[in-house]
Amino acid sequence: MRLGAGRSQNHFGAGDGPIEGTVAGDVFRFRQTVGRAEGEMRVVSEDEMDGRATIGEASRPLTLRRVSRPSSQEGAQPPR
């Protein structure tokens, strides 16, 4: 399944920017369309994914976890 575009924000030295990705089974692959970040994540649980991301020249372990939104953001639309 091909996903729509999203945006990346990071603290690793790569610029923020649009990302695109695909999901096949329990694997999510993504890349920054105008930058130097890409990665592959595998589902660990309903609320967590583990994998690696390459940002620039460095490859790092990465964990994504679902967290609850602060009450001030409930109902807010995610960035497009």
PyMOL Python script that loads the backbone (N, CA, C, O; Angstrom):
from pymol import cmd

cmd.read_pdbstr("""\
ATOM      1  N   MET A   1       0.845  -1.158   0.000  1.00  0.00           N
ATOM      2  CA  MET A   1       0.000   0.000   0.000  1.00  0.00           C
ATOM      3  C   MET A   1       0.898   1.231   0.000  1.00  0.00           C
ATOM      4  O   MET A   1       1.824   1.326   0.806  1.00  0.00           O
ATOM      5  N   ARG A   2       0.636   2.142  -0.873  1.00  0.00           N
ATOM      6  CA  ARG A   2       1.380   3.403  -0.930  1.00  0.00           C
ATOM      7  C   ARG A   2       0.666   4.415  -0.046  1.00  0.00           C
ATOM      8  O   ARG A   2      -0.556   4.554  -0.107  1.00  0.00           O
ATOM      9  N   LEU A   3       1.423   5.106   0.760  1.00  0.00           N
ATOM     10  CA  LEU A   3       0.859   6.081   1.678  1.00  0.00           C
ATOM     11  C   LEU A   3       0.921   7.472   1.086  1.00  0.00           C
ATOM     12  O   LEU A   3       1.736   7.749   0.206  1.00  0.00           O
ATOM     13  N   GLY A   4       0.068   8.332   1.565  1.00  0.00           N
ATOM     14  CA  GLY A   4       0.125   9.732   1.181  1.00  0.00           C
ATOM     15  C   GLY A   4       1.331  10.401   1.803  1.00  0.00           C
ATOM     16  O   GLY A   4       2.050   9.792   2.596  1.00  0.00           O
ATOM     17  N   ALA A   5       1.544  11.604   1.458  1.00  0.00           N
ATOM     18  CA  ALA A   5       2.706  12.339   1.962  1.00  0.00           C
ATOM     19  C   ALA A   5       2.494  12.769   3.400  1.00  0.00           C
ATOM     20  O   ALA A   5       1.364  12.967   3.846  1.00  0.00           O
ATOM     21  N   GLY A   6       3.585  12.908   4.111  1.00  0.00           N
ATOM     22  CA  GLY A   6       3.601  13.441   5.460  1.00  0.00           C
ATOM     23  C   GLY A   6       4.773  14.392   5.566  1.00  0.00           C
ATOM     24  O   GLY A   6       5.342  14.798   4.553  1.00  0.00           O
ATOM     25  N   ARG A   7       5.140  14.751   6.794  1.00  0.00           N
ATOM     26  CA  ARG A   7       6.300  15.633   6.986  1.00  0.00           C
ATOM     27  C   ARG A   7       7.182  15.047   8.065  1.00  0.00           C
ATOM     28  O   ARG A   7       6.698  14.420   9.007  1.00  0.00           O
ATOM     29  N   SER A   8       8.474  15.255   7.923  1.00  0.00           N
ATOM     30  CA  SER A   8       9.418  14.806   8.937  1.00  0.00           C
ATOM     31  C   SER A   8       9.926  15.999   9.732  1.00  0.00           C
ATOM     32  O   SER A   8      10.073  17.102   9.206  1.00  0.00           O
ATOM     33  N   GLN A   9      10.187  15.757  10.990  1.00  0.00           N
ATOM     34  CA  GLN A   9      10.867  16.715  11.845  1.00  0.00           C
ATOM     35  C   GLN A   9      11.898  15.909  12.598  1.00  0.00           C
ATOM     36  O   GLN A   9      11.588  14.831  13.104  1.00  0.00           O
ATOM     37  N   ASN A  10      13.125  16.409  12.684  1.00  0.00           N
ATOM     38  CA  ASN A  10      14.158  15.625  13.333  1.00  0.00           C
ATOM     39  C   ASN A  10      15.178  16.518  13.998  1.00  0.00           C
ATOM     40  O   ASN A  10      15.182  17.736  13.825  1.00  0.00           O
ATOM     41  N   HIS A  11      16.043  15.880  14.763  1.00  0.00           N
ATOM     42  CA  HIS A  11      17.109  16.587  15.479  1.00  0.00           C
ATOM     43  C   HIS A  11      18.465  16.008  15.107  1.00  0.00           C
ATOM     44  O   HIS A  11      19.423  16.162  15.864  1.00  0.00           O
ATOM     45  N   PHE A  12      18.570  15.343  13.957  1.00  0.00           N
ATOM     46  CA  PHE A  12      19.796  14.658  13.564  1.00  0.00           C
ATOM     47  C   PHE A  12      20.588  15.414  12.513  1.00  0.00           C
ATOM     48  O   PHE A  12      21.579  14.885  12.011  1.00  0.00           O
ATOM     49  N   GLY A  13      20.197  16.617  12.164  1.00  0.00           N
ATOM     50  CA  GLY A  13      20.964  17.387  11.208  1.00  0.00           C
ATOM     51  C   GLY A  13      20.412  17.384   9.798  1.00  0.00           C
ATOM     52  O   GLY A  13      20.851  18.190   8.977  1.00  0.00           O
ATOM     53  N   ALA A  14      19.473  16.514   9.484  1.00  0.00           N
ATOM     54  CA  ALA A  14      18.835  16.545   8.165  1.00  0.00           C
ATOM     55  C   ALA A  14      17.703  17.562   8.223  1.00  0.00           C
ATOM     56  O   ALA A  14      17.075  17.728   9.269  1.00  0.00           O
ATOM     57  N   GLY A  15      17.441  18.231   7.132  1.00  0.00           N
ATOM     58  CA  GLY A  15      16.379  19.222   7.112  1.00  0.00           C
ATOM     59  C   GLY A  15      15.009  18.604   7.233  1.00  0.00           C
ATOM     60  O   GLY A  15      14.801  17.454   6.845  1.00  0.00           O
ATOM     61  N   ASP A  16      14.072  19.362   7.769  1.00  0.00           N
ATOM     62  CA  ASP A  16      12.682  18.929   7.797  1.00  0.00           C
ATOM     63  C   ASP A  16      12.180  18.879   6.364  1.00  0.00           C
ATOM     64  O   ASP A  16      12.699  19.581   5.497  1.00  0.00           O
ATOM     65  N   GLY A  17      11.168  18.051   6.112  1.00  0.00           N
ATOM     66  CA  GLY A  17      10.628  18.015   4.772  1.00  0.00           C
ATOM     67  C   GLY A  17       9.613  16.927   4.577  1.00  0.00           C
ATOM     68  O   GLY A  17       9.351  16.139   5.485  1.00  0.00           O
ATOM     69  N   PRO A  18       9.033  16.878   3.383  1.00  0.00           N
ATOM     70  CA  PRO A  18       8.010  15.884   3.090  1.00  0.00           C
ATOM     71  C   PRO A  18       8.589  14.476   3.079  1.00  0.00           C
ATOM     72  O   PRO A  18       9.740  14.266   2.696  1.00  0.00           O
ATOM     73  N   ILE A  19       7.770  13.512   3.508  1.00  0.00           N
ATOM     74  CA  ILE A  19       8.155  12.110   3.434  1.00  0.00           C
ATOM     75  C   ILE A  19       7.069  11.348   2.689  1.00  0.00           C
ATOM     76  O   ILE A  19       5.918  11.781   2.636  1.00  0.00           O
ATOM     77  N   GLU A  20       7.447  10.208   2.112  1.00  0.00           N
ATOM     78  CA  GLU A  20       6.483   9.290   1.523  1.00  0.00           C
ATOM     79  C   GLU A  20       6.895   7.895   1.925  1.00  0.00           C
ATOM     80  O   GLU A  20       8.054   7.654   2.261  1.00  0.00           O
ATOM     81  N   GLY A  21       5.945   6.971   1.890  1.00  0.00           N
ATOM     82  CA  GLY A  21       6.273   5.630   2.322  1.00  0.00           C
ATOM     83  C   GLY A  21       5.309   4.599   1.805  1.00  0.00           C
ATOM     84  O   GLY A  21       4.291   4.922   1.193  1.00  0.00           O
ATOM     85  N   THR A  22       5.649   3.337   2.065  1.00  0.00           N
ATOM     86  CA  THR A  22       4.807   2.219   1.690  1.00  0.00           C
ATOM     87  C   THR A  22       4.694   1.271   2.875  1.00  0.00           C
ATOM     88  O   THR A  22       5.576   1.227   3.733  1.00  0.00           O
ATOM     89  N   VAL A  23       3.606   0.515   2.916  1.00  0.00           N
ATOM     90  CA  VAL A  23       3.397  -0.512   3.920  1.00  0.00           C
ATOM     91  C   VAL A  23       3.179  -1.822   3.195  1.00  0.00           C
ATOM     92  O   VAL A  23       2.338  -1.912   2.301  1.00  0.00           O
ATOM     93  N   ALA A  24       3.938  -2.843   3.581  1.00  0.00           N
ATOM     94  CA  ALA A  24       3.775  -4.195   3.034  1.00  0.00           C
ATOM     95  C   ALA A  24       3.812  -5.157   4.223  1.00  0.00           C
ATOM     96  O   ALA A  24       4.857  -5.347   4.845  1.00  0.00           O
ATOM     97  N   GLY A  25       2.665  -5.758   4.530  1.00  0.00           N
ATOM     98  CA  GLY A  25       2.596  -6.629   5.710  1.00  0.00           C
ATOM     99  C   GLY A  25       2.816  -5.800   6.959  1.00  0.00           C
ATOM    100  O   GLY A  25       2.085  -4.845   7.219  1.00  0.00           O
ATOM    101  N   ASP A  26       3.846  -6.177   7.746  1.00  0.00           N
ATOM    102  CA  ASP A  26       4.138  -5.424   8.968  1.00  0.00           C
ATOM    103  C   ASP A  26       5.376  -4.531   8.818  1.00  0.00           C
ATOM    104  O   ASP A  26       5.999  -4.161   9.813  1.00  0.00           O
ATOM    105  N   VAL A  27       5.731  -4.188   7.584  1.00  0.00           N
ATOM    106  CA  VAL A  27       6.917  -3.363   7.321  1.00  0.00           C
ATOM    107  C   VAL A  27       6.509  -2.017   6.713  1.00  0.00           C
ATOM    108  O   VAL A  27       5.753  -1.962   5.743  1.00  0.00           O
ATOM    109  N   PHE A  28       7.019  -0.948   7.296  1.00  0.00           N
ATOM    110  CA  PHE A  28       6.804   0.415   6.812  1.00  0.00           C
ATOM    111  C   PHE A  28       8.144   0.943   6.320  1.00  0.00           C
ATOM    112  O   PHE A  28       9.099   1.028   7.092  1.00  0.00           O
ATOM    113  N   ARG A  29       8.222   1.298   5.040  1.00  0.00           N
ATOM    114  CA  ARG A  29       9.431   1.896   4.454  1.00  0.00           C
ATOM    115  C   ARG A  29       9.115   3.346   4.096  1.00  0.00           C
ATOM    116  O   ARG A  29       8.048   3.644   3.559  1.00  0.00           O
ATOM    117  N   PHE A  30      10.039   4.233   4.396  1.00  0.00           N
ATOM    118  CA  PHE A  30       9.801   5.650   4.133  1.00  0.00           C
ATOM    119  C   PHE A  30      11.082   6.318   3.653  1.00  0.00           C
ATOM    120  O   PHE A  30      12.191   5.824   3.858  1.00  0.00           O
ATOM    121  N   ARG A  31      10.881   7.470   3.001  1.00  0.00           N
ATOM    122  CA  ARG A  31      12.024   8.295   2.597  1.00  0.00           C
ATOM    123  C   ARG A  31      11.580   9.737   2.549  1.00  0.00           C
ATOM    124  O   ARG A  31      10.416  10.041   2.286  1.00  0.00           O
ATOM    125  N   GLN A  32      12.515  10.610   2.804  1.00  0.00           N
ATOM    126  CA  GLN A  32      12.270  12.040   2.716  1.00  0.00           C
ATOM    127  C   GLN A  32      12.431  12.410   1.244  1.00  0.00           C
ATOM    128  O   GLN A  32      13.470  12.130   0.646  1.00  0.00           O
ATOM    129  N   THR A  33      11.426  13.029   0.662  1.00  0.00           N
ATOM    130  CA  THR A  33      11.424  13.260  -0.785  1.00  0.00           C
ATOM    131  C   THR A  33      12.398  14.341  -1.230  1.00  0.00           C
ATOM    132  O   THR A  33      12.818  14.336  -2.387  1.00  0.00           O
ATOM    133  N   VAL A  34      12.765  15.252  -0.367  1.00  0.00           N
ATOM    134  CA  VAL A  34      13.694  16.318  -0.755  1.00  0.00           C
ATOM    135  C   VAL A  34      14.886  16.384   0.193  1.00  0.00           C
ATOM    136  O   VAL A  34      15.539  17.423   0.296  1.00  0.00           O
ATOM    137  N   GLY A  35      15.166  15.310   0.870  1.00  0.00           N
ATOM    138  CA  GLY A  35      16.257  15.312   1.840  1.00  0.00           C
ATOM    139  C   GLY A  35      17.062  14.037   1.781  1.00  0.00           C
ATOM    140  O   GLY A  35      17.125  13.360   0.755  1.00  0.00           O
ATOM    141  N   ARG A  36      17.671  13.727   2.898  1.00  0.00           N
ATOM    142  CA  ARG A  36      18.577  12.591   2.933  1.00  0.00           C
ATOM    143  C   ARG A  36      18.196  11.585   4.006  1.00  0.00           C
ATOM    144  O   ARG A  36      19.079  10.927   4.556  1.00  0.00           O
ATOM    145  N   ALA A  37      16.941  11.443   4.318  1.00  0.00           N
ATOM    146  CA  ALA A  37      16.506  10.509   5.350  1.00  0.00           C
ATOM    147  C   ALA A  37      15.663   9.405   4.734  1.00  0.00           C
ATOM    148  O   ALA A  37      14.829   9.658   3.865  1.00  0.00           O
ATOM    149  N   GLU A  38      15.889   8.163   5.195  1.00  0.00           N
ATOM    150  CA  GLU A  38      15.073   7.028   4.777  1.00  0.00           C
ATOM    151  C   GLU A  38      15.154   5.970   5.864  1.00  0.00           C
ATOM    152  O   GLU A  38      16.070   5.981   6.686  1.00  0.00           O
ATOM    153  N   GLY A  39      14.197   5.061   5.862  1.00  0.00           N
ATOM    154  CA  GLY A  39      14.224   4.034   6.885  1.00  0.00           C
ATOM    155  C   GLY A  39      13.253   2.912   6.618  1.00  0.00           C
ATOM    156  O   GLY A  39      12.444   2.956   5.690  1.00  0.00           O
ATOM    157  N   GLU A  40      13.360   1.894   7.471  1.00  0.00           N
ATOM    158  CA  GLU A  40      12.477   0.739   7.409  1.00  0.00           C
ATOM    159  C   GLU A  40      12.119   0.353   8.836  1.00  0.00           C
ATOM    160  O   GLU A  40      12.998   0.158   9.676  1.00  0.00           O
ATOM    161  N   MET A  41      10.831   0.246   9.100  1.00  0.00           N
ATOM    162  CA  MET A  41      10.322  -0.054  10.431  1.00  0.00           C
ATOM    163  C   MET A  41       9.482  -1.322  10.386  1.00  0.00           C
ATOM    164  O   MET A  41       8.798  -1.586   9.398  1.00  0.00           O
ATOM    165  N   ARG A  42       9.537  -2.098  11.451  1.00  0.00           N
ATOM    166  CA  ARG A  42       8.695  -3.288  11.599  1.00  0.00           C
ATOM    167  C   ARG A  42       7.799  -3.113  12.814  1.00  0.00           C
ATOM    168  O   ARG A  42       8.219  -2.575  13.838  1.00  0.00           O
ATOM    169  N   VAL A  43       6.560  -3.574  12.688  1.00  0.00           N
ATOM    170  CA  VAL A  43       5.593  -3.472  13.774  1.00  0.00           C
ATOM    171  C   VAL A  43       6.029  -4.390  14.914  1.00  0.00           C
ATOM    172  O   VAL A  43       6.311  -5.567  14.693  1.00  0.00           O
ATOM    173  N   VAL A  44       6.083  -3.850  16.131  1.00  0.00           N
ATOM    174  CA  VAL A  44       6.376  -4.629  17.326  1.00  0.00           C
ATOM    175  C   VAL A  44       5.073  -4.917  18.062  1.00  0.00           C
ATOM    176  O   VAL A  44       4.845  -6.030  18.536  1.00  0.00           O
ATOM    177  N   SER A  45       4.228  -3.903  18.148  1.00  0.00           N
ATOM    178  CA  SER A  45       2.921  -4.033  18.792  1.00  0.00           C
ATOM    179  C   SER A  45       1.986  -3.028  18.134  1.00  0.00           C
ATOM    180  O   SER A  45       2.375  -2.324  17.203  1.00  0.00           O
ATOM    181  N   GLU A  46       0.785  -2.966  18.611  1.00  0.00           N
ATOM    182  CA  GLU A  46      -0.186  -2.027  18.052  1.00  0.00           C
ATOM    183  C   GLU A  46       0.289  -0.579  18.157  1.00  0.00           C
ATOM    184  O   GLU A  46      -0.090   0.262  17.343  1.00  0.00           O
ATOM    185  N   ASP A  47       1.120  -0.290  19.162  1.00  0.00           N
ATOM    186  CA  ASP A  47       1.541   1.083  19.428  1.00  0.00           C
ATOM    187  C   ASP A  47       3.038   1.326  19.264  1.00  0.00           C
ATOM    188  O   ASP A  47       3.531   2.373  19.684  1.00  0.00           O
ATOM    189  N   GLU A  48       3.780   0.384  18.659  1.00  0.00           N
ATOM    190  CA  GLU A  48       5.226   0.562  18.571  1.00  0.00           C
ATOM    191  C   GLU A  48       5.805  -0.086  17.316  1.00  0.00           C
ATOM    192  O   GLU A  48       5.371  -1.153  16.883  1.00  0.00           O
ATOM    193  N   MET A  49       6.806   0.600  16.745  1.00  0.00           N
ATOM    194  CA  MET A  49       7.548   0.078  15.597  1.00  0.00           C
ATOM    195  C   MET A  49       9.040   0.262  15.870  1.00  0.00           C
ATOM    196  O   MET A  49       9.443   1.277  16.437  1.00  0.00           O
ATOM    197  N   ASP A  50       9.862  -0.711  15.473  1.00  0.00           N
ATOM    198  CA  ASP A  50      11.315  -0.621  15.601  1.00  0.00           C
ATOM    199  C   ASP A  50      11.950  -0.768  14.238  1.00  0.00           C
ATOM    200  O   ASP A  50      11.406  -1.440  13.362  1.00  0.00           O
ATOM    201  N   GLY A  51      13.093  -0.146  14.056  1.00  0.00           N
ATOM    202  CA  GLY A  51      13.814  -0.283  12.795  1.00  0.00           C
ATOM    203  C   GLY A  51      15.058   0.568  12.779  1.00  0.00           C
ATOM    204  O   GLY A  51      15.637   0.868  13.823  1.00  0.00           O
ATOM    205  N   ARG A  52      15.467   0.956  11.583  1.00  0.00           N
ATOM    206  CA  ARG A  52      16.653   1.789  11.395  1.00  0.00           C
ATOM    207  C   ARG A  52      16.316   2.910  10.430  1.00  0.00           C
ATOM    208  O   ARG A  52      15.503   2.753   9.519  1.00  0.00           O
ATOM    209  N   ALA A  53      16.957   4.037  10.651  1.00  0.00           N
ATOM    210  CA  ALA A  53      16.822   5.170   9.738  1.00  0.00           C
ATOM    211  C   ALA A  53      18.222   5.625   9.354  1.00  0.00           C
ATOM    212  O   ALA A  53      19.122   5.691  10.192  1.00  0.00           O
ATOM    213  N   THR A  54      18.388   5.935   8.089  1.00  0.00           N
ATOM    214  CA  THR A  54      19.633   6.507   7.613  1.00  0.00           C
ATOM    215  C   THR A  54      19.375   7.980   7.360  1.00  0.00           C
ATOM    216  O   THR A  54      18.510   8.353   6.569  1.00  0.00           O
ATOM    217  N   ILE A  55      20.138   8.798   8.044  1.00  0.00           N
ATOM    218  CA  ILE A  55      19.992  10.241   7.913  1.00  0.00           C
ATOM    219  C   ILE A  55      21.358  10.781   7.537  1.00  0.00           C
ATOM    220  O   ILE A  55      22.301  10.745   8.328  1.00  0.00           O
ATOM    221  N   GLY A  56      21.445  11.280   6.319  1.00  0.00           N
ATOM    222  CA  GLY A  56      22.749  11.692   5.815  1.00  0.00           C
ATOM    223  C   GLY A  56      23.608  10.456   5.613  1.00  0.00           C
ATOM    224  O   GLY A  56      23.233   9.561   4.855  1.00  0.00           O
ATOM    225  N   GLU A  57      24.740  10.394   6.270  1.00  0.00           N
ATOM    226  CA  GLU A  57      25.664   9.267   6.140  1.00  0.00           C
ATOM    227  C   GLU A  57      25.531   8.263   7.281  1.00  0.00           C
ATOM    228  O   GLU A  57      26.143   7.197   7.224  1.00  0.00           O
ATOM    229  N   ALA A  58      24.752   8.569   8.311  1.00  0.00           N
ATOM    230  CA  ALA A  58      24.686   7.732   9.509  1.00  0.00           C
ATOM    231  C   ALA A  58      23.398   6.915   9.565  1.00  0.00           C
ATOM    232  O   ALA A  58      22.314   7.421   9.275  1.00  0.00           O
ATOM    233  N   SER A  59      23.534   5.654   9.941  1.00  0.00           N
ATOM    234  CA  SER A  59      22.387   4.779  10.157  1.00  0.00           C
ATOM    235  C   SER A  59      22.212   4.607  11.660  1.00  0.00           C
ATOM    236  O   SER A  59      23.165   4.294  12.375  1.00  0.00           O
ATOM    237  N   ARG A  60      20.981   4.814  12.136  1.00  0.00           N
ATOM    238  CA  ARG A  60      20.716   4.749  13.569  1.00  0.00           C
ATOM    239  C   ARG A  60      19.494   3.883  13.845  1.00  0.00           C
ATOM    240  O   ARG A  60      18.582   3.817  13.021  1.00  0.00           O
ATOM    241  N   PRO A  61      19.470   3.208  15.019  1.00  0.00           N
ATOM    242  CA  PRO A  61      18.247   2.524  15.423  1.00  0.00           C
ATOM    243  C   PRO A  61      17.161   3.565  15.700  1.00  0.00           C
ATOM    244  O   PRO A  61      17.450   4.684  16.125  1.00  0.00           O
ATOM    245  N   LEU A  62      15.922   3.183  15.454  1.00  0.00           N
ATOM    246  CA  LEU A  62      14.813   4.114  15.610  1.00  0.00           C
ATOM    247  C   LEU A  62      13.612   3.351  16.154  1.00  0.00           C
ATOM    248  O   LEU A  62      13.306   2.254  15.687  1.00  0.00           O
ATOM    249  N   THR A  63      12.940   3.923  17.128  1.00  0.00           N
ATOM    250  CA  THR A  63      11.695   3.370  17.665  1.00  0.00           C
ATOM    251  C   THR A  63      10.619   4.437  17.551  1.00  0.00           C
ATOM    252  O   THR A  63      10.820   5.579  17.964  1.00  0.00           O
ATOM    253  N   LEU A  64       9.482   4.062  16.992  1.00  0.00           N
ATOM    254  CA  LEU A  64       8.325   4.953  16.913  1.00  0.00           C
ATOM    255  C   LEU A  64       7.265   4.414  17.859  1.00  0.00           C
ATOM    256  O   LEU A  64       6.924   3.232  17.808  1.00  0.00           O
ATOM    257  N   ARG A  65       6.743   5.280  18.725  1.00  0.00           N
ATOM    258  CA  ARG A  65       5.701   4.878  19.678  1.00  0.00           C
ATOM    259  C   ARG A  65       4.530   5.833  19.579  1.00  0.00           C
ATOM    260  O   ARG A  65       4.704   7.047  19.472  1.00  0.00           O
ATOM    261  N   ARG A  66       3.337   5.265  19.616  1.00  0.00           N
ATOM    262  CA  ARG A  66       2.132   6.094  19.664  1.00  0.00           C
ATOM    263  C   ARG A  66       2.006   6.646  21.080  1.00  0.00           C
ATOM    264  O   ARG A  66       2.144   5.913  22.060  1.00  0.00           O
ATOM    265  N   VAL A  67       1.747   7.927  21.172  1.00  0.00           N
ATOM    266  CA  VAL A  67       1.528   8.562  22.473  1.00  0.00           C
ATOM    267  C   VAL A  67       0.204   9.295  22.413  1.00  0.00           C
ATOM    268  O   VAL A  67      -0.261   9.665  21.335  1.00  0.00           O
ATOM    269  N   SER A  68      -0.395   9.502  23.555  1.00  0.00           N
ATOM    270  CA  SER A  68      -1.653  10.242  23.565  1.00  0.00           C
ATOM    271  C   SER A  68      -1.348  11.716  23.362  1.00  0.00           C
ATOM    272  O   SER A  68      -0.315  12.215  23.810  1.00  0.00           O
ATOM    273  N   ARG A  69      -2.251  12.405  22.687  1.00  0.00           N
ATOM    274  CA  ARG A  69      -2.085  13.838  22.430  1.00  0.00           C
ATOM    275  C   ARG A  69      -2.449  14.620  23.671  1.00  0.00           C
ATOM    276  O   ARG A  69      -3.335  14.217  24.425  1.00  0.00           O
ATOM    277  N   PRO A  70      -1.772  15.740  23.892  1.00  0.00           N
ATOM    278  CA  PRO A  70      -2.227  16.636  24.964  1.00  0.00           C
ATOM    279  C   PRO A  70      -3.649  17.098  24.656  1.00  0.00           C
ATOM    280  O   PRO A  70      -4.028  17.203  23.490  1.00  0.00           O
ATOM    281  N   SER A  71      -4.421  17.369  25.676  1.00  0.00           N
ATOM    282  CA  SER A  71      -5.831  17.725  25.469  1.00  0.00           C
ATOM    283  C   SER A  71      -5.996  18.945  24.572  1.00  0.00           C
ATOM    284  O   SER A  71      -7.025  19.067  23.907  1.00  0.00           O
ATOM    285  N   SER A  72      -5.022  19.854  24.528  1.00  0.00           N
ATOM    286  CA  SER A  72      -5.149  21.047  23.690  1.00  0.00           C
ATOM    287  C   SER A  72      -5.054  20.706  22.203  1.00  0.00           C
ATOM    288  O   SER A  72      -5.441  21.520  21.365  1.00  0.00           O
ATOM    289  N   GLN A  73      -4.548  19.522  21.860  1.00  0.00           N
ATOM    290  CA  GLN A  73      -4.415  19.135  20.458  1.00  0.00           C
ATOM    291  C   GLN A  73      -5.506  18.179  19.998  1.00  0.00           C
ATOM    292  O   GLN A  73      -5.572  17.856  18.812  1.00  0.00           O
ATOM    293  N   GLU A  74      -6.359  17.721  20.899  1.00  0.00           N
ATOM    294  CA  GLU A  74      -7.410  16.804  20.488  1.00  0.00           C
ATOM    295  C   GLU A  74      -8.289  17.446  19.439  1.00  0.00           C
ATOM    296  O   GLU A  74      -8.716  18.590  19.591  1.00  0.00           O
ATOM    297  N   GLY A  75      -8.552  16.728  18.403  1.00  0.00           N
ATOM    298  CA  GLY A  75      -9.376  17.239  17.328  1.00  0.00           C
ATOM    299  C   GLY A  75      -8.599  18.042  16.291  1.00  0.00           C
ATOM    300  O   GLY A  75      -9.137  18.389  15.239  1.00  0.00           O
ATOM    301  N   ALA A  76      -7.338  18.335  16.586  1.00  0.00           N
ATOM    302  CA  ALA A  76      -6.509  19.077  15.625  1.00  0.00           C
ATOM    303  C   ALA A  76      -6.132  18.147  14.475  1.00  0.00           C
ATOM    304  O   ALA A  76      -5.886  16.959  14.685  1.00  0.00           O
ATOM    305  N   GLN A  77      -6.089  18.673  13.300  1.00  0.00           N
ATOM    306  CA  GLN A  77      -5.727  17.881  12.131  1.00  0.00           C
ATOM    307  C   GLN A  77      -4.214  17.758  12.039  1.00  0.00           C
ATOM    308  O   GLN A  77      -3.507  18.729  12.309  1.00  0.00           O
ATOM    309  N   PRO A  78      -3.687  16.573  11.661  1.00  0.00           N
ATOM    310  CA  PRO A  78      -2.242  16.446  11.474  1.00  0.00           C
ATOM    311  C   PRO A  78      -1.790  17.289  10.293  1.00  0.00           C
ATOM    312  O   PRO A  78      -2.591  17.580   9.405  1.00  0.00           O
ATOM    313  N   PRO A  79      -0.503  17.694  10.264  1.00  0.00           N
ATOM    314  CA  PRO A  79      -0.011  18.471   9.133  1.00  0.00           C
ATOM    315  C   PRO A  79      -0.084  17.668   7.842  1.00  0.00           C
ATOM    316  O   PRO A  79       0.019  16.441   7.862  1.00  0.00           O
ATOM    317  N   ARG A  80      -0.259  18.353   6.732  1.00  0.00           N
ATOM    318  CA  ARG A  80      -0.334  17.681   5.423  1.00  0.00           C
ATOM    319  C   ARG A  80       0.815  18.088   4.582  1.00  0.00           C
ATOM    320  O   ARG A  80       0.938  17.635   3.444  1.00  0.00           O
TER     321      ARG A  80
END
""", "prot")
cmd.dss("prot")
cmd.show_as("cartoon", "prot")
cmd.util.cbc("prot")
cmd.orient("prot")
